[in-house]
Amino acid sequence: MTALDLLSGDAQTFLAKVWASRVHLHRTDPADLVGLLSLDDADHLLTSTAIRTPAVRVAQDGSVLPESSYTRNATLAGKPVTGLVDARKVLALFDGGATVVFQGLQRYWPPLTRLIAELELELGHPCQANAYLTPPGSQGFAVHSDSHDVFVFQTAGSKLWEVHGPDGPDEVLLEPGLSMYLPTGTPHAARAQDTVSLHVTLGINQLTWRGLVERSVQPVLAEVADEHLPAGYLDDPSLLADALADRLEELADAVRRVDAPAAVEAEIRRFLTTRPPRLAGGLHDVLGRESIDATTRLRRRIGHPCVLLDRGDQVEVLLGDRSLTMPARVRPAVDEIRARGELTPADLPLDPQSALVLCRRLVREGLLEIA
């Protein structure tokens, strides 16, 4: 099951509804979602780690509370550490009706790190994960809308959502196992019911056509001479009009010559070299890499892309947070790695020594891990 299937059911049906800007509900096995961030997990993050702001914020009655009301300072190796979440203060605020918000969970909570990594590759858009821990009967935020698409799913308790559409507000009761998709700009608010509520939001920070066009024509715009406008144009606009028309015509010709496939390749490369590093288990790979032999079981690391761009006698491999360049002769072997979830060096169409060198390199770069 893919990340998109988990959240939305049939991916193609969902995407049709997404682009039609319709709220979408999907029910799945509650265990599949609860396991991503349970109430015990939230307790652990708050009370048993050195979590700091801005990874946590606290809100009550529609307002975000000042950090000073729930943080403390400390020292580590003689150096000051600020913004540490004070578990006692946070729990007291929570007991008084405040909502605790975990921000950017994809950066520090492995189950959501993996889910976000997969979702980004399926959608082609940057994603983020937040969670909201709300006491019974409370509401952290008033009706508001987000500047990005949102998946929402409940992992503890229930929350009654007020979702505003063209025909007025609707109510949706979210419980574990039910996920909801909200298009950008959908006004909404939510209130916990009779028990504590914990829900997760996955924000999709869309890449847009405007952004792609701007990035595609930026090199052309950079070629326009950055000269001063002539003096006197305020009294005689014709000093500018003809020259501007000539420059716009030149620019239009240059834009028509933009290589669209090359611009798309550049966009893919930009996205697939700027994702955060995702190297869970990397210490074991460092320690075991040199002992890899022809029969060592290796597997593709979850959420890591492997996109190949031909560069003549070389091939560029996009790995998410970086790229690497390799001889074109290894492309059939890398294609084999792309096609398989698990393999050994002996499975690759290379001589034994080259297969070992390639596999050890790809373990070091994070594409493969020792199974």
C-alpha positions in Angstrom: 0.0 0.0 0.0 1.4 3.4 -1.0 1.2 6.5 1.3 -1.4 8.0 -1.0 -3.5 4.8 -0.9 -3.3 4.8 2.9 -4.7 8.3 3.2 -7.1 8.5 0.3 -8.0 5.1 -1.1 -7.7 4.7 -4.9 -5.1 7.3 -5.9 -6.4 8.1 -9.4 -10.0 8.8 -8.0 -8.5 10.9 -5.3 -6.4 13.0 -7.6 -9.4 13.7 -9.8 -11.2 15.0 -6.7 -8.1 16.9 -5.5 -7.8 19.0 -8.6 -11.6 19.5 -8.5 -11.1 21.1 -5.1 -13.5 18.8 -3.3 -13.3 17.6 0.3 -12.5 13.9 0.3 -13.0 11.3 3.2 -11.4 7.9 3.3 -11.7 5.1 5.9 -8.9 2.6 6.5 -7.8 0.2 9.3 -7.3 2.4 12.4 -4.1 0.6 13.3 -2.5 1.8 10.1 -2.9 5.4 11.2 -2.7 5.2 15.0 0.7 3.5 14.7 2.1 6.7 13.0 1.7 8.8 16.2 -0.1 7.4 19.3 -1.0 9.2 22.5 1.9 7.4 24.2 4.2 8.7 21.5 3.0 12.3 22.1 3.6 11.8 25.9 7.1 10.5 25.2 8.0 13.5 23.0 6.7 16.0 25.6 8.0 14.4 28.8 11.0 12.2 27.9 12.9 14.1 25.2 14.7 17.4 25.0 12.3 18.8 22.4 12.6 22.5 21.8 10.7 25.3 20.2 9.7 25.8 17.4 9.0 22.0 17.3 6.3 22.7 19.9 3.9 25.5 20.3 0.8 25.9 22.5 -2.5 27.5 21.6 -5.7 28.2 23.6 -9.0 29.9 22.6 -7.7 30.9 19.2 -4.4 32.4 20.4 -0.9 31.1 20.3 0.6 31.4 23.8 4.1 33.0 24.3 6.9 30.5 24.4 8.0 31.9 27.8 4.9 30.3 29.3 6.0 26.7 28.5 9.8 26.7 28.0 12.9 26.9 30.1 16.6 27.5 29.6 19.4 25.1 30.5 23.1 24.5 29.9 24.8 21.7 28.0 28.5 21.2 28.3 28.7 24.7 29.7 26.8 26.4 26.8 23.3 27.9 27.1 20.4 26.0 25.6 17.2 28.0 25.1 13.6 27.1 24.2 13.5 23.7 26.0 9.9 22.6 26.5 9.1 22.4 30.2 7.0 19.3 30.5 5.5 20.4 33.8 4.4 23.8 32.4 3.0 22.2 29.2 1.0 19.7 31.1 -0.4 22.4 33.3 -1.5 24.4 30.3 -3.0 21.3 28.7 -4.9 20.5 31.9 -6.3 24.0 31.6 -7.6 23.5 28.1 -4.7 24.4 25.9 -3.8 22.5 22.7 -0.2 21.3 22.2 1.0 21.5 18.6 3.9 19.4 17.4 5.4 21.0 14.3 7.6 19.6 11.6 7.3 16.0 12.9 8.8 14.7 9.6 12.1 16.0 10.9 12.2 14.0 14.1 9.5 11.3 14.3 10.6 8.3 12.2 7.1 6.8 11.3 6.1 10.2 9.9 9.5 10.8 8.3 8.9 7.6 6.3 5.3 8.5 5.4 6.3 12.0 4.3 9.2 10.7 2.2 6.9 8.4 0.3 4.2 11.0 -0.1 6.6 13.5 -1.5 7.7 11.1 -4.2 4.2 10.1 -5.1 2.9 13.7 -5.3 6.0 15.6 -6.4 5.4 18.3 -3.9 7.1 19.1 -0.6 5.2 17.9 2.5 5.2 18.5 6.2 3.6 16.9 9.3 2.1 18.5 12.4 0.1 17.0 15.2 -2.5 18.6 17.6 -3.0 17.3 21.1 -6.3 18.7 22.5 -7.9 18.1 25.9 -11.6 17.0 26.1 -14.1 19.5 24.9 -11.5 22.1 23.9 -10.7 23.9 20.7 -7.3 25.3 19.9 -8.0 27.5 16.9 -11.0 29.5 15.6 -12.2 29.1 12.0 -9.3 29.6 9.7 -7.9 28.4 6.3 -4.5 27.1 5.3 -2.3 28.2 2.3 -1.7 24.6 1.4 -3.6 21.3 0.9 -4.0 19.2 4.0 -4.6 15.6 4.8 -6.0 15.1 8.4 -6.3 11.9 10.3 -7.2 11.1 13.9 -5.0 8.8 16.1 -6.7 9.2 19.5 -10.2 10.2 20.6 -12.4 12.1 18.2 -12.8 15.7 16.9 -15.8 17.4 15.4 -14.7 19.4 12.4 -16.6 22.4 11.0 -15.7 22.5 7.3 -17.0 25.4 5.2 -17.8 25.0 1.5 -19.7 26.9 -1.2 -23.0 25.7 0.3 -22.2 26.6 3.9 -20.5 24.6 6.8 -20.7 20.8 7.2 -19.7 18.8 10.2 -17.3 15.8 10.0 -16.6 13.7 13.0 -13.0 12.4 12.7 -12.2 9.2 14.6 -9.2 6.8 14.3 -9.3 5.2 10.8 -10.9 8.1 9.0 -8.8 10.6 7.1 -9.9 13.8 5.4 -8.5 15.9 2.6 -9.0 19.7 2.6 -8.0 21.7 -0.4 -6.1 24.9 -0.1 -8.1 27.8 1.4 -10.9 25.6 2.9 -12.2 27.4 6.1 -12.3 25.0 9.1 -12.2 24.6 12.8 -12.3 21.5 15.1 -13.3 20.7 18.7 -12.3 17.7 20.8 -15.2 15.6 22.0 -15.6 13.8 25.3 -12.0 12.4 25.4 -8.5 13.7 24.6 -7.9 14.2 20.9 -4.8 13.7 18.9 -4.8 14.3 15.2 -2.1 14.6 12.5 -2.1 17.0 9.6 0.0 16.5 6.5 0.5 19.7 4.6 1.2 19.7 0.9 3.2 22.8 0.0 2.3 22.9 -3.7 4.7 23.6 -6.5 2.7 25.7 -9.0 2.7 26.4 -12.7 3.6 30.0 -12.0 6.6 29.0 -10.1 7.7 26.6 -12.8 7.2 29.2 -15.5 9.2 31.8 -13.4 12.1 29.3 -12.9 12.0 28.4 -16.6 12.3 31.9 -17.9 14.6 33.3 -15.2 17.7 32.6 -17.3 16.1 34.6 -20.2 15.2 37.5 -17.9 18.7 37.5 -16.6 20.0 38.3 -20.1 18.1 41.6 -20.3 20.6 44.5 -19.8 20.3 46.1 -16.4 20.9 49.6 -17.7 19.5 52.9 -16.4 16.3 54.2 -17.9 17.0 57.4 -19.9 16.5 60.8 -18.2 13.5 62.8 -19.3 11.1 59.9 -19.9 8.6 61.4 -17.4 8.0 64.4 -19.8 8.5 62.3 -23.0 7.3 58.7 -22.5 8.2 57.9 -26.1 11.8 57.7 -24.9 10.8 54.5 -23.2 7.9 53.1 -25.3 9.8 52.2 -28.5 12.8 50.8 -26.6 10.6 48.8 -24.3 8.7 47.4 -27.2 11.9 46.2 -28.8 13.1 44.6 -25.6 9.8 42.8 -25.1 9.9 41.5 -28.6 13.4 40.2 -28.0 12.3 38.7 -24.8 9.3 37.0 -26.4 11.5 35.4 -29.0 13.9 34.2 -26.3 11.0 32.7 -24.3 9.8 30.9 -27.4 13.2 29.3 -27.7 13.1 27.9 -24.1 13.7 24.2 -24.1 10.6 22.9 -22.3 11.9 19.3 -21.8 15.2 20.7 -20.4 13.3 23.0 -18.1 11.3 20.1 -16.8 14.4 18.0 -16.3 15.9 21.0 -14.3 12.7 21.1 -12.2 12.9 17.4 -11.4 16.6 17.7 -10.6 15.9 20.7 -8.3 13.2 18.8 -6.4 15.1 15.5 -6.1 18.3 17.1 -4.8 16.8 19.3 -2.1 14.9 16.9 0.1 16.1 16.4 3.7 18.5 13.5 4.3 16.7 10.4 5.4 19.3 7.9 6.7 17.6 6.0 9.5 19.9 3.0 10.4 22.8 4.7 8.6 25.2 3.9 11.5 24.8 0.2 11.0 25.4 0.7 7.3 28.6 2.6 8.0 29.8 -0.1 10.3 28.9 -3.0 7.9 29.6 -1.5 4.5 33.1 -2.9 4.0 31.9 -6.4 4.9 29.3 -6.5 2.1 30.0 -9.5 -0.2 28.3 -11.0 -3.2 25.5 -12.6 -1.1 24.7 -9.7 1.3 21.0 -8.8 1.2 20.5 -5.2 0.4 17.3 -3.2 0.0 16.2 0.2 -1.3 15.8 2.7 1.5 12.2 3.7 1.9 11.3 7.1 0.5 14.5 7.5 -1.4 14.2 8.3 -5.1 16.5 6.9 -7.8 16.0 8.9 -11.0 18.6 8.6 -13.7 19.5 11.5 -16.1 21.8 10.6 -19.1 24.9 12.8 -19.4 26.6 11.3 -22.4 29.3 8.8 -21.2 28.0 9.3 -17.6 24.7 9.1 -15.8 23.5 11.4 -13.0 21.6 9.6 -10.2 19.2 11.8 -8.2 18.9 10.6 -4.6 16.7 13.2 -3.0 19.1 15.2 -1.0 21.9 15.0 -3.5 23.0 13.6 -6.8 26.0 11.6 -7.9 27.6 11.0 -11.3 28.6 7.5 -12.4 29.9 5.9 -15.6 27.1 5.2 -18.1 28.2 1.5 -18.2 26.6 1.0 -14.8 23.2 2.2 -15.8 21.8 -1.4 -16.4 22.8 -2.3 -12.9 21.2 0.8 -11.4 18.1 0.1 -13.4 18.0 -3.3 -11.8 18.3 -1.7 -8.4 15.5 0.7 -9.3 13.2 -2.2 -10.2 13.8 -4.4 -7.2 13.0 -3.8 -3.5 15.7 -6.2 -2.3 18.8 -7.8 -4.0 22.4 -8.9 -3.6 25.4 -7.6 -5.5 25.5 -11.0 -7.3 22.1 -10.1 -8.9 23.5 -7.1 -10.8 24.7 -7.3 -14.4 28.3 -6.4 -13.6 31.5 -8.2 -12.9 31.7 -9.3 -9.2 34.2 -6.6 -8.2 32.3 -3.8 -9.9 29.0 -4.9 -8.4 30.6 -4.8 -4.9 32.0 -1.3 -5.5 28.7 0.0 -6.8 26.7 -1.5 -3.9 29.0 -0.2 -1.3 28.9 3.3 -2.9 25.1 3.3 -2.9 25.0 2.1 0.7 27.3 5.0 1.6 25.1 7.5 -0.4 22.0 6.2 1.4 20.1 4.7 -1.6 20.6 1.1 -0.3 20.7 -0.3 3.2 21.9 -3.6 4.6 18.8 -5.7 5.0 
